[in-house]
Amino acid sequence: MRQRIALITGANRGLGFEIARQLAQRGVHVVLTARSAEKGQAAAEQLRAAGLDVSFQQLDVTQPESIRSAVDAICAQFNRLDILINNAAVLLGHTTPGLQFPVMLIRELMEVNAYGPLLLCQAVIPVMQQQNYGRIVNISSRAGQLSSMGGGSLGYRMSKAALNVITRVLAAEVRDYNILINSMTPGHIRTDMGGPQAPRSPEQGADTAVWLALLPDGGPSGQFFFEREPIAW
């Protein structure tokens, strides 16, 4: 079997970096992407120094031309793209009550957390359709889970709920092409976003994403996972 090629957004630190490490340890060539070329190159060098097969591609998920350029560069180099991990995300205004939540902040959250992943899927899925193989993992959150929705974090919740909609719709539309698309939540993990007191490690958070990225043919699609188990939307 040919080596799988994976693109991971926002992978210079935290959860994305750990997913990159674990996938590379399993023989996948990881294209680590980040908005900052300096930080992304440094992260890729760190993984390569550990003997892992990782390269770097600059990518800003809020810029359609950056997405197109990155996908074109990867396909030109490898002539394939097997795995997409939509990990890049921001958390803004989470302490602001919904009644006072600025719409401009919601737009910013949606640009990174929902529109960026959608644009990436739209760029990558045609490549996956041509090769009749693809795995897409959208890093979501229980904050976007309608079944347990509460107050607070209005913009972040909206963006993650939208990401789950993207998962469901696209999974249904590409089910005949051996492309499996799922959402997952890593839980509350110790990253810059989750904070140092979070109960779960990045290694624990990355496990389900890596499992979904390497699903065998016929595996689940259009579902929401935590710790490798489906959960309610």
C-alpha angles and dihedrals in degrees: 000000000000118000112268119240118216131191115202122186122215091012102145092095146002121011095354092054091050092048088051091051095049094046092049089050087058093056100265119136103233123207101203112204132192138161091240112065091199095053093040094051090049092051092048090049090052091055093043089052086060089056097259126143102243134143132183132236123178111235134169108193092203092061116073092199090053090052093049092046093049095048092046091050093050093047091047091053101040103019089225144053116203108170133037121188112190097202106139110109144149132214113209135168094001093154094050114104115242092244090061099034110130115236090217089061091050089053090053092049092048092049092058104028102038115008093047094053090046092052090048092051090049090052097043105037095069088057091049091048091055091054093038091231136091144141121199123184119190112200103222134162142230083246086077094047108117093196091067101024116154138162130302135043092057098171095043091047091050092050095049093045087052090051089055090052089053089052094051097044098045094042089057093047097051101036092116093059101063089252113141117198122185141162123224138181118219091201123229103328135179102259134119088274097042096042132229095282095059113126098227131067124230087246090059092045094051097050099083093044091054091046091052092046090057100041115147121242111286093031124140121294134182093028138122117233141193120179090353092302126109116249134191121277 
